């Protein structure tokens, strides 16, 4: 079966930067609904369209074709007292910490109704530096992909716009189980701490 609209595609992949430094090479395949459902990047879909099991290729995506350009306006400094302890560089928080950030990203949040993920990039005695950019923003990325399986999507999968069990998966991103046990309330929205799940973009 060839890859076409409304097929479920299983891909092995390796993600590297433009210098071929490996960023991610998972053991399990990525599974997505093909055909413009934002399951993966449009350039990847175009590359795979019409191919069958066993097809493999390497493709480079520029920042505007992947996770976007780096936006310095999404770098924020917040009082450390607003965050739980222990607090370490690399921890991530979901939400919009204040009105300034909300205004800066209003267009994006209106578009996808998903809060940003802020990564802690520096911790001082009284302040915390947060970066709302995707960790791979501003980077040209190379993908090696190999088609492992292709099947017709079910009616439910087409209606839900994703394969069963694969709603939040995309290149470079782990599945987000939605664990909000450690949520903290912040003005402008809840910030739930998470040290493993970066922001999911397509």
C-alpha positions, 0 to 999 in steps of 0.5 A, spaced: 500 500 500 502 506 498 502 512 502 496 517 500 491 521 504 488 518 510 493 512 511 497 511 517 504 511 516 509 508 521 516 511 520 523 509 523 527 516 523 533 519 525 534 527 527 540 530 526 542 538 526 545 540 520 552 538 522 550 531 523 550 531 530 544 526 532 539 529 536 534 523 537 534 516 534 528 513 538 527 505 538 520 505 536 517 508 530 513 514 529 506 513 527 502 519 524 495 520 520 498 522 513 494 527 509 495 534 512 493 533 519 499 536 522 501 529 524 508 531 522 512 537 518 508 538 511 515 537 507 516 530 510 509 528 508 511 531 501 517 527 501 513 520 503 507 521 498 506 516 494 511 511 496 511 504 500 514 500 505 521 500 505 522 507 502 528 511 505 530 518 504 534 524 508 531 531 507 533 537 510 528 542 513 530 549 514 527 553 521 521 556 518 520 549 515 521 545 522 520 549 529 520 556 527 525 561 528 528 563 535 524 569 538 528 573 543 521 576 545 519 569 548 525 569 553 522 571 560 525 573 567 521 571 573 521 571 580 524 565 583 519 565 589 513 563 583 516 556 582 517 550 586 523 547 589 527 544 587 528 548 581 534 546 576 536 548 569 532 544 564 526 543 568 520 545 564 513 549 565 507 549 561 502 555 561 503 563 560 506 566 566 503 573 565 500 578 561 506 580 557 507 573 555 500 572 553 500 578 549 506 576 545 504 570 543 496 571 543 496 570 535 499 563 536 495 561 542 489 563 539 491 559 533 492 552 536 489 553 544 496 550 546 500 554 552 507 554 551 512 550 554 517 554 558 524 551 559 528 554 565 535 556 562 538 559 568 537 559 575 539 565 580 538 567 587 532 571 586 530 570 579 529 564 574 530 565 566 525 562 562 525 560 554 518 559 551 522 557 544 522 550 542 528 547 544 530 546 536 527 553 534 532 556 529 535 550 527 536 547 520 534 539 521 536 533 517 531 527 518 533 520 515 526 516 515 524 509 513 517 507 512 516 501 516 508 500 515 502 503 511 495 502 512 488 505 511 486 509 517 479 507 520 473 512 520 475 514 527 482 515 526 480 520 520 475 523 525 480 524 530 485 527 526 490 522 529 492 514 529 490 511 535 494 512 541 498 517 537 495 524 538 501 528 541 507 525 538 511 528 532 518 529 530 523 530 536 517 530 541 516 524 546 508 522 547 505 527 553 501 523 557 498 529 560 500 528 567 498 535 571 499 532 578 504 538 579 500 544 577 502 550 580 497 556 579 500 563 576 497 569 573 494 568 566 494 561 567 497 554 570 504 552 570 504 545 570 512 542 572 514 537 567 522 535 566 521 531 560 515 533 555 517 539 551 512 543 547 509 539 541 509 543 535 508 540 528 
